[in-house]
Amino acid sequence: MHVRINKVETLSDDWYVLRKTTFDYRRRNGSWQTMSRETYDRGHGAVILLVNRERRTVLLVRQFRFPAYGYGGTHDGFLIEAPAGLLDAATPEERIRAEVQEETGYRVEQVRKVFEAFMSPGSVTERLHFFVADYDAASRLDEGGGVEEEGEDIEVLELGIERAVAMIQEGAIEDGKTIMLLQYAQLHLFGAA
C-alpha cells in the first residue's frame, strides 16, 4: 500500500467531474509525504483508425474543439482526429462501432484492439482503448457528421497514409491519439510504399 486517501473534494460537477484529493504517498525510501492533486474524471474512451490497405488511405474527421480554440487565441480550434468517443455504459468495441457510424457514416463490424493508453495521466483519469478497422466504399451507409444534439459538426476526410503522416510533421495534425494511431498504421499496417 503506497497511497492513503485523506480527503476528496468535488470542485466541479458540470460537464464532467473535477476533484481535489489530498493523500499521503509512501516514497521509495519508506517515508510518507502528503500531497494534493486535482483530477478530471470524464470516463474512459475509445478511438479508431479506419484503414484501406489496398488504396493506402485512412479516414479521419475534422471538428471544432473549444479547448484548442480557447488556449491563448492562437488556434482556430479545428482539429483533425481519428473518430473517438467516451464509453458511457458500453464496451469499448460496442462504443467505437457506434462512434464510427455517427461520425463517418461507415459501418465496421470487425475492429481490432491494438493497445490502451492514458493520454494525460498527470490530471485526467481517462484511459483510451485504441482500435483499427478496415473500410471500403461498400461499408459507407451515410454522410456521417456526428450527432447534432451533442454539438457535433464533423467533416469526414479520406487521406493517403503518406499525406496523413506528413501532416503530423507540418503541424496540421496535432491530436495525440491520432498521431499514435497513424504511426502505428505506418509501422504495422501499411509498410513501405
Buried (B, 14 or more C-beta within 10 A) or exposed (E): EEEEEEEEEEEEEEEBBBBEBEBEEEEEEEEEEEEEEEBBBEEBBBBBBBBBEEEBBBBBBBBBBEEBBEEEEEBEBEBBBBBBBBBEEBEBBBBBBBBBBBBBBBBBEEBEBBEEBEBEEEEBBBBBBBBBBBBEEEBBEEEBBBEEEEEBEBBBBBBBBEBBBEBBEEEEBBBBBBBBBBEBBBEEBBEEE
